Amino acid sequence: MALKITVIGTGYLGATHAAAMAELGFEVLGLDVVPEKIEMLQRGEVPMYEPGLEELLRKHVAGIEGASGRLRFTMDWAEVADFGDVHFVCVNTPQKHGEYACDMSYVDAAFESLAPHLTGPALVVGKSTVPVGSADRLAARLAELAPAGEDVELAWNPEFLREGLAVQDTLHPDRIVVGVRGDRGEKLLREVYATPMAEGSPFVVTDFPTAELVKTSANSFLATKISFINAMAEVCEAAGGDVAKLAEAIGYDERIGKKFLRAGIGFGGGCLPKDIRAFMARAGELGADQALTFLREIDSINMRQRGQMVELAREALGGGAFLGKRVAVLGATFKPDSDDVRDSPALNVAGQIHLQGGQVTVYDPKGMVNARRLFPTLGYADSAIEAVRGADVVLHLTEWREFRELDPAQLGEAAAQRIVLDGRNALDPSVWRAAGWTYRAMGRPSA
């Protein structure tokens, strides 16, 4: 008999996972506690922008004409428990307010709500990013609360989604990691992921702590690589070097690799910043805080980049105050192909300049609604050319393809001054200079 799957939490991770599981051929029931979210999903709409996700959802949601009908949504915990053989927990784990530590309240609430309804054999699979040790604690809680007792197992299966590529990463993962205690959990997860495994996705079986650590250590490594090249950008600024050429040269070393070596205003989003902070906090609780002290400097380098971009803009405007100066900001999301503005370096820079008296106008292809909600006092434009109109300086802060394909000559006619600061080292300096622009990028004072 075919496995039936439930997905608890239908935010970014959950909605993607639910749609992907339906695409893999499973009957899927998604649960959320927010009625508006459920209503949206039932209409085949997603509450965030993610390329390909809405199309995938509409292909499978029951009640949509031409859909497979394999995907439904509910708010009823008893229905979920009765329906599913495998329950994926995909709820959010944000940073605690005023602390580095992770807020586990949503995960805990999901387990407390589901477990009392589990009267028969089931596998509960955690996908949320949690502090190491959480799975052991949650397994004990499941055993305590579930009427089926030992017939309910826990597994930990961390997610490795990249925003903008989440559908691809779920259907064709570069690895599948499962933390299990018994053969049954492993067997069921091999069944769930049989299609990607047949395509060659590696399947790594480990214990609970290792599975939890894989996600946080992977994010910490990526954060370290980004902050390393940004630290080199600072040295290049002081020494007159070119960080883009430096990155190219060291990237040819296969031990280092080219990826994540583009210097700029640093990383943001809902994962990397909060995950490395939660990792530091948890290491401290375990008495291993010295092992991760380097992450504090990684975080510090990353945050420093934002202030350095503000100072670069000040220098470009003559070194004085921003008061009365018009500043165009291209980009609001923390990365392209997303509408996510959580901890966005671009919006942070825009906000700092605005607070110092600059007249800031922002344009982003997909992040405008979320940006307006977060920073209502900034100016917003409906296009790049409108944002640049009358600007004394243009800041390129999110590397959307649309911005790389802009016509600098046309943009130059709208701007008051042709000065562009490339906060992502993604524009072609020669093309912009040929159109009469003064081009400046971080870590490339002489490029």
FENGI-V119760 format. One record per backbone hydrogen bond with DSSP energy under -1.0 kcal/mol. NH is the residue of the N-H (numbers start at 1). CO is the residue of the C=O. E is the energy in kcal/mol with one decimal. If there is no record, write none. Layout:
nh: [NH;NH]
co: [CO;CO]
e: [E;E]
This chain:
nh: [5;6;7;8;9;15;16;17;18;19;20;21;22;23;24;25;26;28;29;30;31;32;38;39;40;41;42;43;44;45;53;56;57;58;59;60;61;62;64;67;68;71;72;74;80;81;82;83;84;85;86;87;88;89;90;96;99;103;108;109;110;111;112;113;114;115;117;118;119;122;123;124;125;126;127;128;134;137;138;139;140;141;142;143;144;145;146;148;149;151;152;153;155;156;157;159;165;169;170;171;172;176;178;179;180;186;187;188;189;190;191;192;193;194;197;198;199;200;201;204;206;211;212;213;214;216;217;218;219;220;221;222;223;224;225;226;227;228;229;230;231;232;233;234;235;236;237;238;239;240;241;243;246;247;248;249;250;251;253;256;257;261;265;269;275;276;277;278;279;280;281;282;283;284;285;286;287;288;291;292;295;296;298;299;300;301;302;303;304;305;308;309;310;311;312;313;314;315;316;317;318;319;324;325;327;328;329;330;331;334;344;348;349;350;351;352;353;354;355;356;357;358;359;360;361;362;363;371;372;373;374;375;378;379;381;387;388;390;391;392;393;394;395;396;397;398;400;404;405;406;411;412;413;415;416;417;419;420;421;422;423;423;432;433;434;436;437;438;440;442;444]
co: [27;86;29;88;31;11;12;13;14;15;16;17;18;19;20;22;21;70;5;72;7;74;34;35;36;37;38;39;41;40;50;52;53;54;55;57;57;71;61;64;59;60;28;30;76;77;78;79;80;4;4;123;6;125;8;101;96;94;104;105;106;107;108;109;110;111;114;115;117;151;85;153;87;155;89;89;131;133;134;135;136;137;138;139;140;141;142;118;146;148;149;122;124;179;126;127;162;165;166;167;168;202;204;156;206;182;183;184;185;186;187;188;189;191;193;194;195;197;196;176;178;207;208;209;210;212;213;214;215;216;217;218;219;220;221;222;223;224;225;226;227;228;229;230;231;232;233;234;235;236;236;443;242;243;244;245;246;247;250;253;253;258;423;342;271;272;273;274;275;276;277;278;279;280;281;282;284;283;288;289;292;293;294;295;296;297;298;299;300;301;304;305;306;307;308;309;310;311;312;313;315;314;357;322;359;393;361;395;363;340;341;344;345;346;347;348;349;350;351;352;354;353;325;358;327;379;329;367;368;369;370;371;375;360;362;383;384;414;388;326;326;419;328;421;330;330;398;400;401;403;407;408;409;411;391;391;417;438;394;440;396;421;428;429;430;433;432;418;420;422;441]
e: [-2.7;-2.6;-2.0;-3.4;-3.2;-2.8;-1.3;-2.6;-2.9;-2.1;-2.3;-2.6;-1.9;-2.0;-1.8;-1.4;-2.1;-3.4;-2.1;-3.0;-3.0;-1.4;-1.7;-2.5;-2.0;-2.4;-2.4;-1.0;-1.5;-2.4;-2.2;-1.7;-2.7;-2.6;-1.0;-1.8;-2.1;-2.7;-1.7;-2.4;-2.4;-2.2;-2.3;-2.6;-1.8;-2.5;-2.3;-2.0;-2.3;-2.9;-1.8;-3.1;-3.0;-3.1;-3.1;-3.2;-1.9;-3.3;-2.9;-2.2;-2.0;-2.2;-2.6;-2.1;-2.2;-2.3;-2.0;-2.0;-1.4;-1.8;-2.3;-3.0;-3.6;-2.6;-2.5;-1.0;-2.0;-1.6;-2.9;-2.5;-1.7;-1.7;-2.4;-2.1;-1.6;-2.3;-2.9;-2.2;-1.9;-2.1;-1.8;-2.4;-2.3;-2.7;-3.1;-1.0;-2.8;-2.5;-1.6;-2.5;-2.9;-2.6;-2.8;-3.8;-2.3;-1.3;-2.7;-2.5;-2.1;-2.2;-1.5;-2.3;-2.3;-1.1;-2.3;-2.2;-1.3;-1.2;-2.5;-3.4;-2.8;-2.1;-2.3;-2.3;-1.9;-1.1;-2.8;-2.2;-2.3;-1.9;-2.2;-2.2;-2.5;-2.1;-2.2;-2.4;-2.7;-2.3;-1.9;-1.7;-2.2;-2.1;-1.6;-1.5;-1.7;-2.8;-2.3;-1.8;-2.5;-1.9;-1.4;-2.7;-2.2;-2.6;-2.1;-2.4;-2.5;-2.1;-1.4;-2.0;-2.8;-1.1;-1.8;-1.7;-3.1;-2.3;-1.5;-2.4;-2.1;-1.9;-2.3;-2.5;-2.4;-2.0;-1.7;-1.9;-1.1;-3.1;-1.2;-1.1;-1.4;-1.1;-1.9;-2.5;-2.1;-3.0;-2.1;-2.4;-2.2;-1.4;-2.1;-1.8;-1.7;-2.1;-2.1;-2.0;-2.0;-2.6;-2.2;-1.2;-1.9;-3.0;-1.3;-2.9;-2.8;-2.5;-3.0;-3.3;-2.9;-2.2;-1.7;-2.1;-2.4;-2.3;-2.7;-2.3;-2.3;-2.2;-2.5;-1.1;-1.8;-2.4;-3.2;-1.0;-2.5;-2.8;-2.1;-2.5;-2.8;-1.7;-1.8;-3.6;-1.4;-2.1;-2.4;-1.9;-2.0;-2.9;-2.6;-2.9;-1.1;-2.8;-3.3;-2.9;-2.6;-1.3;-2.1;-1.4;-1.6;-1.1;-2.3;-2.4;-1.2;-1.6;-1.7;-2.1;-1.7;-2.7;-3.1;-2.7;-2.2;-1.1;-1.8;-2.8;-2.1;-1.9;-2.1;-3.1;-2.0;-1.0;-1.6]
